[in-house]
Amino acid sequence: MAKKCEITGKDSQVGGRYSNRVRATQYNPCGKKRRKANLQKKKVFVPETGKTYKMILSTKAIKTIAKNGAYSVLKKAKIIK
């Protein structure tokens, strides 16, 4: 299973590292760094269907499920049909 949020689609990104002096010259001697998303393995119970789903979710997706409800969020992400 890929390290990607199943609801928001968040995954890792590559970004540069700069010191303040280097910003003036537009040269990056530090190289690049992979910045990983904050992903968590979660079991989500949906009372409307009576099923539990195991998913890898970003923390933003967990907050969205807590706010809007599991059924509506998973249906919008096309995990539940």
C-alpha positions as CSV (number, residue, x, y, z in Angstrom):
1,M,0.0,0.0,0.0
2,A,1.3,3.4,-1.0
3,K,2.2,6.1,1.6
4,K,-0.6,8.4,0.5
5,C,-3.8,9.6,2.2
6,E,-6.8,7.8,0.7
7,I,-9.1,10.8,1.2
8,T,-7.0,14.0,0.7
9,G,-4.3,12.5,-1.6
10,K,-1.5,13.9,0.5
11,D,1.9,12.3,0.1
12,S,5.6,13.3,0.4
13,Q,7.0,16.3,-1.4
14,V,10.6,17.3,-2.4
15,G,11.7,20.7,-1.2
16,G,15.0,22.6,-1.0
17,R,16.9,23.7,2.1
18,Y,18.2,27.2,2.2
19,S,20.2,29.3,4.6
20,N,19.5,33.0,4.7
21,R,22.8,33.9,2.9
22,V,22.1,31.4,0.2
23,R,18.7,33.0,-0.6
24,A,20.5,36.1,-2.0
25,T,22.6,34.1,-4.5
26,Q,19.8,31.7,-5.6
27,Y,22.2,28.8,-5.2
28,N,21.3,25.7,-3.1
29,P,24.3,23.9,-1.8
30,C,22.3,22.0,0.9
31,G,20.6,19.7,-1.6
32,K,17.0,18.6,-1.5
33,K,14.9,17.0,1.3
34,R,11.8,14.8,1.1
35,R,9.1,16.2,3.3
36,K,6.7,13.5,4.4
37,A,3.0,14.0,5.2
38,N,1.7,13.2,8.7
39,L,0.0,9.9,7.9
40,Q,-1.6,7.6,10.4
41,K,-3.0,4.1,10.1
42,K,-6.6,4.2,11.3
43,K,-9.7,2.0,11.5
44,V,-12.8,3.9,10.7
45,F,-16.2,2.5,11.7
46,V,-19.1,3.6,9.5
47,P,-22.4,3.1,11.5
48,E,-24.6,3.5,8.4
49,T,-23.1,0.4,6.7
50,G,-22.0,-1.4,9.9
51,K,-18.4,-1.9,8.5
52,T,-14.9,-1.0,9.6
53,Y,-12.4,0.3,7.1
54,K,-8.6,0.2,7.6
55,M,-7.0,3.2,5.9
56,I,-3.9,5.4,5.9
57,L,-5.1,8.9,6.6
58,S,-3.5,12.3,7.0
59,T,-4.3,14.1,10.2
60,K,-6.3,16.7,8.2
61,A,-8.5,13.8,6.9
62,I,-9.0,12.5,10.5
63,K,-10.2,16.0,11.6
64,T,-12.5,16.1,8.5
65,I,-14.0,12.8,9.5
66,A,-14.5,13.9,13.0
67,K,-16.2,17.1,11.8
68,N,-18.4,15.9,8.9
69,G,-18.9,12.2,9.8
70,A,-17.3,9.1,8.3
71,Y,-20.0,8.2,5.9
72,S,-20.2,11.5,4.1
73,V,-16.4,11.9,3.9
74,L,-15.8,8.3,2.6
75,K,-18.7,8.6,0.1
76,K,-17.2,11.9,-1.3
77,A,-13.8,10.2,-1.6
78,K,-15.6,7.3,-3.5
79,I,-14.4,4.7,-1.0
80,I,-18.0,3.9,-0.2
81,K,-20.4,3.6,-3.2
